[in-house]
């Protein structure tokens, strides 16, 4: 009986070890797959402009746009009310009979920032785009509350879908522009 138990346990361990052999990819490789897209038969300049247009459509302010290096960096900001900060400042104002308001800026908003860093490079007969989004939240005192890389696959899928729409739009608009140029000349 003990021999069968030993054989059963050995077989169970072997099955578990075989299951571990097909373990998922490390987060960094999976994230890189989300962040990277290749565009066949598209030149770097066309992709560069499509990415710029997409970022601007999403409200990003472009800080760096260097077509030679293929680097684009942009930021979009928004504010949200910091509940803790609001409660503290309200309590201090009530407790000090309003004197606290004389010595405070009254700011109770957190600033939320999403930064985009994008590289565009030739990759054989295609153009490769790699995007990285980073989220940062700063409280009214200027302290960083949260800082993290965005790893949600759907964010990158939506961004690349918007780039593809921008490419399509630019390609469909291009012939009309050429016709308009010829009629002006």
Residue pairs with C-beta under 8 A, 6 or more apart in sequence:
24 30
27 151
31 149
31 151
32 130
34 151
34 153
34 156
34 157
35 130
35 131
35 132
35 156
36 128
36 129
36 130
36 131
37 128
37 129
37 160
37 163
38 123
38 126
38 127
38 128
38 129
39 47
39 126
39 127
39 128
39 129
39 167
40 125
40 126
41 125
41 126
42 126
42 127
42 167
43 127
44 67
44 70
44 120
44 121
44 122
44 127
45 67
46 127
46 167
46 170
47 120
47 127
47 129
47 163
47 167
48 65
48 67
48 70
48 72
48 120
49 170
50 163
50 166
50 167
50 170
51 72
51 118
51 120
51 129
51 163
51 166
52 62
52 65
52 72
53 166
53 170
54 159
54 162
54 163
54 166
55 62
55 72
55 74
55 116
55 118
56 62
57 162
57 166
58 76
58 159
58 162
59 76
60 74
60 75
60 76
60 116
61 74
61 75
61 76
62 72
62 73
62 74
63 73
63 74
63 75
64 71
64 72
64 73
65 71
65 72
65 73
66 72
70 119
70 120
70 121
71 117
71 118
71 119
71 120
72 116
72 117
72 118
72 119
72 120
73 115
73 116
73 117
73 118
74 115
74 116
75 113
75 114
75 115
75 116
76 113
76 114
77 111
77 112
77 113
78 111
78 112
79 109
79 110
79 111
79 112
80 109
80 110
80 112
81 108
81 109
81 110
82 108
82 109
82 110
82 139
82 140
85 108
85 110
85 139
85 140
86 108
89 100
89 104
89 106
89 108
92 100
92 104
93 100
93 101
105 140
107 140
108 140
109 140
110 137
110 138
110 139
110 140
110 145
111 137
111 138
112 135
112 136
112 137
113 135
113 136
113 137
113 138
114 133
114 134
114 135
114 136
114 150
115 133
115 134
115 136
116 131
116 132
116 133
117 131
117 132
117 134
118 129
118 130
118 131
118 132
119 129
119 130
120 127
120 128
120 129
121 127
121 128
122 128
129 160
129 163
131 156
131 159
131 160
132 149
133 149
133 150
133 155
133 156
133 159
134 147
134 148
134 149
134 150
135 146
135 147
135 148
135 149
135 150
136 144
136 146
136 147
137 144
137 145
137 146
137 147
138 144
138 145
139 145
